Amino acid sequence: MITLEDVSKRYGGLRADEAPALDSVNLHVDPRELVVIVGSSGSGKSTLLKMITREELPDKGRIMVGGIDYDTLSRKHIPHLRRRIGVVFQDFKLLPDRTVCENVAFALEIAGHTNAETRNIVPRVLELVGLADKINKLPAQLSGGEKQRVAIARSVARQPRILIADEPTGNLDNKNTWEIVDLVKKINDLGTTVLFTTHNLEIVHRLNARTVRIEDGKVVADVPRGKVVR
């Protein structure tokens, strides 16, 4: 599903003695797998995700996602690739002047779904995330946890094969954190490959998934599911 082979990335302006953003990273994620990625700020987690979504290009190495070799991926096919990858951020990124329904529908519209398809999909995905009763609310009328549920609904509405949850609980209180963690786990159980980044070890233990630790641009640990992460 996701393969990185000897991937390195160095941003301009770094001194020769400074660590690159990614340094010869090798990583393979199987279909339907849930992988937690941990690491301190500046460790390379964000760069790794940007490589997968094709927002950044590696200086060297090979990347394949869903059978697509990024070395041969043309610019015109990048939007198609990104429709196969849902991304959730910690700051929600909702459209403030659109309702819950309209926020989710917008993602479907720009992906080319018909009005009939959108009317069918939106209620089902809002039911999945537990927001069927909030369909006509504006983001300002929602709690932080509800906003993140809308963001997740928007990301999974197109039925992506991969969901990237980039610190999705970073702005949430304890109760909403666990609700979002459990929702992401449910989405994985339904067959979506999930990459979940966090620095919270309690979340790591709750998910009980394979955990990859990145520091200074290197994969320094790859802990199988069921093993204790420290």
Salt bridges, closest charged atoms under 4 A:
ASP6 OD2 - LYS60 NZ 3.72
ASP17 OD1 - ARG15 NE 3.00
ASP23 OD2 - LYS218 NZ 2.96
ASP30 OD1 - HIS28 NE2 2.82
GLU33 OE2 - ARG210 NH1 3.24
GLU56 OE1 - LYS9 NZ 3.80
ASP69 OD2 - ARG62 NH2 3.04
ASP91 OD2 - LYS93 NZ 3.51
GLU117 OE1 - HIS113 ND1 3.41
GLU146 OE2 - LYS134 NZ 3.60
GLU167 OE1 - HIS199 ND1 3.40
GLU179 OE1 - ARG149 NH2 3.64
GLU179 OE2 - LYS175 NZ 2.67
ASP182 OD2 - ARG206 NH2 2.90
ASP189 OD1 - LYS185 NZ 2.77
ASP222 OD2 - ARG210 NH2 2.81
